[in-house]
Amino acid sequence: MAGGITLRLADTSMRPVVERLGQLERHYLSQFTGDQPGPDGLFDFPRLSRFFTDADHHAFLIHSDGRLAGFCLVRPFDDGASFIHAFFVVRALRRHGVGLAAATELLRSRRGRWVIAFMEQNAPAARFWRQVATEVVGDTWTEELQRAPDNGHAFTLLHVDVDRFERDPS
């Protein structure tokens, strides 16, 4: 069960931590993308630097009971909504409520529209994000299936509008 979950904005001093967690996330996703590490043993994460240089891109570290549990990246979507670019919780803490608590806290932290993308063949992510959307806004979220123009991977976009709901439903 999830204990005290916190999201902390990661400043540039925490960039190496986010980069290392990003490698774990990219390794996990490689089972769906087919990506392989480069000659240096690292997976490519080309946009990560923008989360430490662009004012409208934000990196967060997820902590559970004071210990590092994962990270998430948030940036603007094309239509002005907030977009969850990446979300990762270490395997030891999955299925213990840590991800659900962190994701719902993230969505409730900022009013407005959110877009969440996941690869359709990543069944655990599909279940997780639909559960998160329902937890935050009931059954008012929508989804659409798209294909990435560069590689043809199928992915789903969830559209969640937090404006309709109170910040804290309790």
C-alpha positions as CSV (number, residue, x, y, z in Angstrom):
1,M,0.0,0.0,0.0
2,A,1.2,3.5,-0.8
3,G,2.5,5.5,2.1
4,G,3.4,9.2,2.0
5,I,3.7,10.0,-1.7
6,T,5.2,13.3,-2.8
7,L,6.0,14.9,-6.1
8,R,9.0,17.2,-6.0
9,L,10.0,19.5,-8.9
10,A,13.4,18.4,-10.1
11,D,15.9,21.3,-10.6
12,T,19.0,21.0,-12.7
13,S,21.0,19.6,-9.7
14,M,18.6,16.5,-9.9
15,R,19.0,16.1,-13.7
16,P,21.4,13.1,-13.3
17,V,18.9,11.3,-11.1
18,V,16.1,11.9,-13.7
19,E,18.5,10.7,-16.5
20,R,19.3,7.5,-14.6
21,L,15.6,6.8,-14.0
22,G,14.9,7.7,-17.6
23,Q,17.2,4.9,-18.6
24,L,15.2,2.4,-16.6
25,E,12.0,3.7,-18.2
26,R,13.4,3.4,-21.7
27,H,14.6,-0.1,-21.0
28,Y,11.1,-1.1,-19.8
29,L,9.5,0.5,-22.9
30,S,12.0,-1.2,-25.2
31,Q,9.9,-4.4,-25.0
32,F,7.2,-2.5,-26.8
33,T,9.2,-0.1,-29.0
34,G,12.0,-2.5,-30.1
35,D,14.5,0.3,-29.2
36,Q,18.0,-0.8,-28.3
37,P,20.8,1.0,-26.4
38,G,23.5,2.8,-28.4
39,P,27.2,1.9,-28.5
40,D,27.6,3.6,-25.1
41,G,25.0,1.3,-23.5
42,L,22.5,4.1,-23.1
43,F,19.0,4.4,-24.5
44,D,18.3,7.6,-26.5
45,F,16.1,10.1,-24.7
46,P,16.5,13.2,-27.0
47,R,14.0,15.6,-25.4
48,L,15.0,15.1,-21.8
49,S,17.2,18.1,-21.7
50,R,14.2,20.4,-22.4
51,F,12.7,19.5,-19.1
52,F,15.7,21.3,-17.5
53,T,16.0,24.3,-19.9
54,D,12.5,25.2,-21.0
55,A,10.3,27.1,-18.6
56,D,7.1,25.3,-19.6
57,H,8.6,21.8,-19.3
58,H,8.7,20.2,-15.8
59,A,10.5,17.2,-14.3
60,F,9.2,15.8,-11.1
61,L,10.7,13.1,-8.8
62,I,8.2,10.8,-7.1
63,H,9.0,9.8,-3.5
64,S,7.3,7.2,-1.4
65,D,7.8,7.5,2.4
66,G,10.8,9.8,1.6
67,R,12.5,7.4,-0.7
68,L,13.0,7.8,-4.5
69,A,10.2,5.9,-6.3
70,G,10.2,7.3,-9.9
71,F,9.8,10.4,-12.0
72,C,7.4,12.1,-14.4
73,L,7.8,14.7,-17.1
74,V,5.1,17.3,-18.0
75,R,5.1,19.6,-21.0
76,P,2.5,21.5,-23.0
77,F,0.5,19.6,-25.6
78,D,-0.2,21.1,-29.0
79,D,-3.6,22.4,-27.9
80,G,-2.4,23.9,-24.7
81,A,-3.3,21.0,-22.4
82,S,-0.8,19.6,-20.0
83,F,0.8,16.5,-21.4
84,I,2.4,13.7,-19.4
85,H,5.5,13.1,-21.5
86,A,6.8,10.3,-19.3
87,F,5.8,8.6,-16.0
88,F,7.8,5.8,-14.3
89,V,7.7,4.0,-11.0
90,V,10.4,1.5,-10.1
91,R,9.3,-2.1,-10.3
92,A,9.6,-2.8,-6.6
93,L,6.8,-0.3,-5.9
94,R,4.4,-1.1,-8.7
95,R,1.0,-2.6,-7.8
96,H,1.3,-1.0,-4.3
97,G,-0.6,2.2,-5.1
98,V,2.5,4.4,-5.5
99,G,1.9,5.2,-9.2
100,L,-1.9,5.7,-8.7
101,A,-1.3,8.1,-5.8
102,A,1.4,10.0,-7.6
103,A,-0.5,10.2,-10.9
104,T,-3.7,11.4,-9.2
105,E,-1.8,14.0,-7.2
106,L,-0.1,15.2,-10.4
107,L,-3.4,15.6,-12.2
108,R,-5.1,17.3,-9.3
109,S,-2.2,19.7,-8.8
110,R,-3.0,21.7,-11.9
111,R,-6.5,22.6,-13.1
112,G,-7.4,22.3,-16.7
113,R,-7.0,19.8,-19.5
114,W,-4.5,16.9,-19.4
115,V,-3.4,14.5,-22.2
116,I,-1.9,11.2,-21.3
117,A,-0.4,8.9,-23.9
118,F,0.5,5.3,-23.7
119,M,1.4,2.6,-26.2
120,E,-1.7,0.4,-26.8
121,Q,0.3,-2.8,-26.6
122,N,1.5,-1.9,-23.1
123,A,-1.5,-3.5,-21.4
124,P,-0.4,-2.6,-17.8
125,A,-0.1,1.1,-18.8
126,A,-3.4,1.0,-20.5
127,R,-5.1,-0.4,-17.4
128,F,-3.2,2.0,-15.1
129,W,-4.0,5.2,-17.0
130,R,-7.7,4.4,-17.5
131,Q,-7.9,3.7,-13.7
132,V,-6.1,7.1,-13.0
133,A,-8.5,9.0,-15.3
134,T,-11.5,7.4,-13.7
135,E,-10.2,8.1,-10.2
136,V,-9.7,11.8,-11.0
137,V,-12.7,12.6,-13.2
138,G,-15.1,9.7,-13.1
139,D,-16.3,8.5,-16.5
140,T,-15.9,11.9,-18.3
141,W,-12.5,11.3,-19.8
142,T,-12.2,10.4,-23.5
143,E,-9.7,8.5,-25.5
144,E,-8.5,8.3,-29.1
145,L,-6.2,5.8,-30.9
146,Q,-3.4,7.3,-33.1
147,R,-0.3,6.2,-34.8
148,A,3.1,7.8,-34.4
149,P,4.1,9.4,-37.7
150,D,7.8,8.5,-37.4
151,N,7.5,4.8,-36.5
152,G,3.9,3.8,-36.8
153,H,3.5,2.6,-33.2
154,A,-0.1,2.6,-32.1
155,F,-0.8,4.7,-29.0
156,T,-3.8,5.9,-27.1
157,L,-4.4,9.5,-26.0
158,L,-6.6,10.0,-22.9
159,H,-8.1,13.4,-22.6
160,V,-8.9,14.4,-18.9
161,D,-10.5,17.7,-18.0
162,V,-9.9,18.4,-14.3
163,D,-11.8,21.7,-14.4
164,R,-15.1,19.9,-13.9
165,F,-14.1,18.5,-10.5
166,E,-13.0,19.7,-7.2
167,R,-9.3,19.5,-6.4
168,D,-9.9,17.2,-3.4
169,P,-13.1,15.2,-3.7
170,S,-13.2,14.3,0.0
